[in-house]
Amino acid sequence: MEKTAKIYVAGHNGMVGSALVRRLNKEGYLNLLTKTSKELDLRIQNDVFSFLISEKPDYVFLAAAKVGGIAANDTFRADFLYQNLQIQNNIIHGSYLSGVKKLLFLGSSCIYPKMAPQPLKEEYLLTGALESTNEPYAIAKIAGIKMCEAYRDQFGCNFISVMPTNLYGPNDNYHLENSHVLPSMIRKFHEAKLIGKPFVELWGTGKPMREFLHSDDLASACFYIMENYNEKTHINIGIGEDVSIKELAKIIQNTIGYEGEIVWNTDKPDGTPRKLMDVSKLHELGWKHSIDLKEGIEKVYEDFKNNIVRKM
């Protein structure tokens, strides 16, 4: 990407989008296009098309999405399907209409079958049934991947897709019901410590295995891929290592200094048993993560205390 290129970061206020903006600024890219959801509703086709055709960005990072944890995905199934399809359809087609040079679409590791072999290779896509709790979101993301592929095949667009593993970082969602597992745990342990609560209840058995990537590492990977990857097939982004939810809980508990008990509510769902990304393709391309999980959790807990708690 040229330093003077006009770059549109869709979803710049979110955890992923804000990390992308930080990375691009660090690399010397200052001609960035950003719009808040109040300024531009990405679900409204005509508004998105008009914006892209008038602004004519050279490059697009499609990080905008409706996201949430197990509870939100399973409760608001129609919202997750409809809104994500609308957002990505409008931006991808609008990017084609406005002559965008290259677009990077961000998907999710939930696109892979629930019982797929581990670690998850790119070629496992569409080889089995999805996890039921987040199936609508996964279907939307799979549609985004296939849309990028189809626009490449039919129109010659250089639209690529990346599939990140579970993410955490600054600007995460800490809502107790609708957030992902890691930020939800941080808030639960933090609040339990403040009020001296004797136990913290967590969902499931704690046995599922999950991989976690800091959003700054994701932004670094996306920037690297945008510069160095032009293939049709999507590419996984992760660290290639995972921990059990129980292990994650202990790391967060120790980081926060909570001394109470952890109670596992086994009446609640576990979700997919394991989601570990095969990142050999990314490593062969020349990129590896730099922030380990313990260090990353310490960083986001400081951000949580300094920026999130004050707004609660």
C-alpha positions as CSV (number, residue, x, y, z in Angstrom):
1,M,0.0,0.0,0.0
2,E,1.3,3.5,-0.9
3,K,1.8,5.8,2.1
4,T,-0.6,8.3,0.5
5,A,-3.3,5.7,-0.2
6,K,-6.8,6.4,1.0
7,I,-7.7,3.5,3.4
8,Y,-11.2,2.9,4.7
9,V,-11.3,1.0,8.0
10,A,-14.9,-0.2,8.5
11,G,-15.7,-0.6,12.2
12,H,-12.9,1.6,13.4
13,N,-14.4,2.1,16.8
14,G,-14.5,-1.6,17.6
15,M,-11.7,-3.7,19.2
16,V,-10.4,-4.9,15.8
17,G,-10.9,-1.7,13.8
18,S,-9.3,0.5,16.5
19,A,-6.3,-1.8,16.5
20,L,-6.0,-1.6,12.7
21,V,-6.1,2.2,12.9
22,R,-3.3,2.2,15.6
23,R,-1.2,-0.1,13.4
24,L,-1.7,1.9,10.2
25,N,-0.9,5.1,12.0
26,K,2.2,3.5,13.4
27,E,3.3,2.4,9.9
28,G,2.8,6.0,8.6
29,Y,-0.6,5.7,6.9
30,L,-2.5,8.8,7.8
31,N,-5.0,9.1,5.0
32,L,-7.6,7.0,6.7
33,L,-11.3,7.1,6.1
34,T,-13.5,6.4,9.2
35,K,-17.2,6.8,9.9
36,T,-19.1,6.1,13.1
37,S,-22.3,4.0,12.9
38,K,-24.3,7.3,13.5
39,E,-22.6,8.9,10.5
40,L,-23.0,5.8,8.2
41,D,-25.2,2.9,8.9
42,L,-23.5,0.0,7.1
43,R,-26.7,-1.9,6.9
44,I,-28.2,0.6,4.5
45,Q,-27.2,-0.2,1.0
46,N,-27.7,3.1,-0.8
47,D,-25.8,5.0,1.9
48,V,-22.8,2.6,1.8
49,F,-22.7,2.7,-2.0
50,S,-22.9,6.5,-2.1
51,F,-20.1,6.8,0.5
52,L,-17.7,4.4,-1.3
53,I,-18.4,5.8,-4.8
54,S,-17.9,9.4,-3.6
55,E,-14.8,8.8,-1.4
56,K,-13.2,6.1,-3.7
57,P,-10.9,4.5,-1.1
58,D,-7.9,2.6,-2.5
59,Y,-7.9,-0.1,0.2
60,V,-10.6,-1.4,2.6
61,F,-10.3,-3.3,5.8
62,L,-13.7,-4.8,6.6
63,A,-13.7,-5.1,10.4
64,A,-17.3,-4.0,11.0
65,A,-19.6,-6.7,12.3
66,K,-22.2,-7.5,14.9
67,V,-20.3,-9.7,17.4
68,G,-20.9,-11.3,20.8
69,G,-20.4,-14.4,23.0
70,I,-22.4,-17.6,23.2
71,A,-25.4,-16.1,24.9
72,A,-25.8,-13.2,22.5
73,N,-25.2,-15.4,19.4
74,D,-27.8,-17.9,20.6
75,T,-30.4,-15.3,21.6
76,F,-30.2,-12.9,18.8
77,R,-29.8,-15.4,15.9
78,A,-31.7,-13.4,13.3
79,D,-29.9,-10.2,14.2
80,F,-26.5,-11.8,13.8
81,L,-27.4,-13.3,10.5
82,Y,-29.2,-10.4,8.9
83,Q,-27.0,-7.6,10.1
84,N,-23.7,-9.2,9.3
85,L,-24.9,-10.2,5.8
86,Q,-26.1,-6.6,5.2
87,I,-22.8,-5.0,6.4
88,Q,-20.5,-7.2,4.4
89,N,-22.6,-7.4,1.3
90,N,-22.9,-3.6,1.1
91,I,-19.2,-3.0,1.6
92,I,-17.9,-5.8,-0.6
93,H,-20.2,-4.9,-3.5
94,G,-19.7,-1.2,-2.9
95,S,-15.9,-1.7,-3.1
96,Y,-16.3,-3.4,-6.4
97,L,-18.5,-0.5,-7.7
98,S,-16.0,2.1,-6.5
99,G,-12.9,0.4,-7.9
100,V,-11.2,-0.5,-4.6
101,K,-7.7,-1.9,-5.4
102,K,-7.8,-4.4,-2.5
103,L,-10.1,-5.4,0.3
104,L,-9.4,-7.5,3.4
105,F,-12.5,-9.2,4.9
106,L,-12.2,-10.4,8.5
107,G,-14.1,-13.6,9.4
108,S,-14.0,-15.8,12.4
109,S,-12.8,-19.2,13.5
110,C,-16.4,-20.2,14.1
111,I,-16.7,-20.8,10.3
112,Y,-15.2,-24.3,10.8
113,P,-17.3,-27.4,11.6
114,K,-17.9,-28.1,15.3
115,M,-16.2,-31.5,15.1
116,A,-13.5,-30.6,12.6
117,P,-10.0,-32.2,13.2
118,Q,-7.6,-30.1,15.2
119,P,-5.8,-27.9,14.5
120,L,-8.2,-26.2,12.0
121,K,-6.8,-26.0,8.5
122,E,-8.2,-23.6,5.9
123,E,-9.4,-26.5,3.8
124,Y,-11.8,-27.8,6.5
125,L,-14.3,-25.1,5.6
126,L,-17.7,-26.5,4.7
127,T,-16.7,-30.1,5.5
128,G,-19.2,-30.6,8.4
129,A,-22.0,-29.2,10.6
130,L,-21.4,-25.9,12.5
131,E,-21.7,-25.3,16.2
132,S,-25.4,-24.6,16.7
133,T,-25.1,-21.7,19.2
134,N,-23.3,-19.5,16.7
135,E,-24.4,-21.0,13.4
136,P,-26.1,-17.8,12.1
137,Y,-23.0,-15.7,12.7
138,A,-20.8,-18.4,11.1
139,I,-23.0,-18.7,8.1
140,A,-22.8,-14.9,7.5
141,K,-19.0,-15.1,7.7
142,I,-18.8,-18.0,5.4
143,A,-20.9,-16.0,2.9
144,G,-18.4,-13.2,3.2
145,I,-15.5,-15.5,2.3
146,K,-17.4,-16.9,-0.7
147,M,-18.4,-13.4,-1.8
148,C,-14.8,-12.3,-1.9
149,E,-13.9,-15.4,-3.8
150,A,-16.8,-14.9,-6.3
151,Y,-15.9,-11.3,-6.9
152,R,-12.3,-12.3,-7.6
153,D,-13.5,-15.0,-10.0
154,Q,-16.1,-13.0,-11.9
155,F,-14.7,-9.4,-11.7
156,G,-11.0,-9.9,-11.0
157,C,-11.2,-8.1,-7.7
158,N,-8.3,-8.5,-5.3
159,F,-10.5,-9.3,-2.3
160,I,-9.0,-11.5,0.3
161,S,-10.2,-13.0,3.6
162,V,-8.6,-13.7,6.9
163,M,-10.0,-15.9,9.7
164,P,-8.8,-14.8,13.2
165,T,-8.9,-17.0,16.3
166,N,-10.6,-15.7,19.5
167,L,-9.6,-12.1,20.1
168,Y,-9.2,-9.8,23.1
169,G,-7.7,-6.4,23.5
170,P,-8.5,-2.7,24.1
171,N,-12.0,-1.5,23.3
172,D,-13.4,-5.0,23.9
173,N,-17.0,-5.6,25.0
174,Y,-17.3,-6.3,28.8
175,H,-21.0,-6.8,29.0
176,L,-21.7,-9.6,31.4
177,E,-24.2,-11.4,29.1
178,N,-23.2,-10.5,25.6
179,S,-19.4,-10.4,25.7
180,H,-16.9,-13.1,24.8
181,V,-15.4,-15.4,27.4
182,L,-12.2,-13.6,28.2
183,P,-13.6,-10.0,28.8
184,S,-16.6,-11.5,30.6
185,M,-14.2,-13.2,33.0
186,I,-12.2,-10.1,33.6
187,R,-15.3,-8.1,34.6
188,K,-16.7,-11.0,36.8
189,F,-13.4,-11.5,38.7
190,H,-12.8,-7.7,39.0
191,E,-16.3,-7.0,40.5
192,A,-16.1,-10.1,42.7
193,K,-12.8,-8.8,44.2
194,L,-14.2,-5.3,44.8
195,I,-17.3,-6.5,46.7
196,G,-15.6,-9.5,48.4
197,K,-17.8,-12.0,46.8
198,P,-16.9,-15.6,47.9
199,F,-17.3,-17.2,44.5
200,V,-17.5,-16.5,40.8
201,E,-19.8,-18.5,38.6
202,L,-18.6,-19.4,35.1
203,W,-20.5,-21.2,32.3
204,G,-20.0,-24.8,31.3
205,T,-17.4,-27.3,32.5
206,G,-14.3,-25.4,31.8
207,K,-13.0,-28.2,29.6
208,P,-13.2,-26.6,26.1
209,M,-9.9,-25.5,24.6
210,R,-9.5,-22.1,23.1
211,E,-6.8,-20.1,21.4
212,F,-6.5,-16.3,22.1
213,L,-4.9,-13.6,20.1
214,H,-4.3,-10.0,21.2
215,S,-6.0,-7.5,18.9
216,D,-2.7,-5.6,18.3
217,D,-1.2,-8.9,17.0
218,L,-4.2,-9.3,14.8
219,A,-3.8,-5.8,13.4
220,S,-0.1,-6.5,12.8
221,A,-1.0,-9.7,10.9
222,C,-3.7,-8.0,8.8
223,F,-1.3,-5.3,7.8
224,Y,1.3,-7.9,6.9
225,I,-1.2,-10.0,4.9
226,M,-2.5,-6.9,3.1
227,E,1.1,-6.2,2.0
228,N,2.1,-9.8,1.1
229,Y,-0.9,-12.0,0.3
230,N,-3.0,-12.0,-2.8
231,E,-4.5,-15.5,-3.0
232,K,-8.1,-16.6,-3.4
233,T,-8.1,-18.9,-0.4
234,H,-8.7,-17.4,3.1
235,I,-5.9,-17.6,5.6
236,N,-6.0,-18.3,9.3
237,I,-4.6,-15.9,11.9
238,G,-3.7,-17.2,15.4
239,I,-0.8,-18.2,17.6
240,G,-1.1,-22.0,17.1
241,E,-1.4,-22.7,20.9
242,D,-4.5,-23.1,23.1
243,V,-5.6,-23.4,26.8
244,S,-8.6,-24.8,28.5
245,I,-11.3,-22.4,29.8
246,K,-10.3,-23.5,33.3
247,E,-6.7,-22.6,32.6
248,L,-7.8,-19.2,31.2
249,A,-9.9,-18.6,34.3
250,K,-6.9,-19.2,36.6
251,I,-4.7,-16.9,34.6
252,I,-7.3,-14.1,34.9
253,Q,-8.0,-14.8,38.5
254,N,-4.3,-14.6,39.4
255,T,-3.8,-11.4,37.3
256,I,-6.7,-9.7,39.1
257,G,-5.7,-11.1,42.5
258,Y,-9.2,-12.6,43.3
259,E,-8.9,-15.1,46.1
260,G,-12.5,-16.6,46.1
261,E,-13.8,-19.8,44.6
262,I,-14.7,-20.6,41.0
263,V,-18.0,-22.4,40.5
264,W,-18.7,-24.0,37.2
265,N,-22.4,-24.0,36.1
266,T,-22.5,-27.2,34.0
267,D,-26.2,-26.5,33.1
268,K,-24.8,-23.9,30.7
269,P,-23.4,-24.8,27.3
270,D,-19.7,-25.3,26.6
271,G,-19.8,-24.5,22.9
272,T,-17.4,-26.1,20.5
273,P,-15.0,-28.5,22.3
274,R,-11.9,-27.1,20.7
275,K,-10.9,-24.4,18.3
276,L,-7.2,-24.3,17.5
277,M,-6.1,-22.7,14.3
278,D,-3.5,-24.2,12.0
279,V,-1.3,-21.2,11.3
280,S,1.4,-22.9,9.3
281,K,0.3,-21.0,6.1
282,L,0.7,-17.7,8.0
283,H,4.0,-18.7,9.4
284,E,5.3,-19.7,6.0
285,L,4.2,-16.3,4.7
286,G,6.6,-14.8,7.4
287,W,4.4,-13.6,10.3
288,K,4.2,-14.8,13.9
289,H,2.6,-13.3,17.0
290,S,4.6,-11.3,19.6
291,I,2.2,-11.0,22.6
292,D,1.8,-14.1,24.8
293,L,-1.5,-14.7,26.7
294,K,-0.4,-13.8,30.2
295,E,1.3,-10.6,29.0
296,G,-1.8,-9.8,26.9
297,I,-4.2,-10.3,29.8
298,E,-2.1,-8.1,32.1
299,K,-2.3,-5.4,29.4
300,V,-6.0,-5.6,28.8
301,Y,-6.7,-5.6,32.6
302,E,-4.9,-2.3,32.9
303,D,-6.9,-0.9,30.0
304,F,-10.1,-2.2,31.6
305,K,-9.3,-0.5,34.9
306,N,-8.2,2.7,33.3
307,N,-10.7,3.1,30.6
308,I,-13.7,0.8,31.1
309,V,-14.4,0.8,34.8
310,R,-14.6,4.6,34.9
311,K,-17.5,4.5,32.3
312,M,-19.5,1.9,34.2
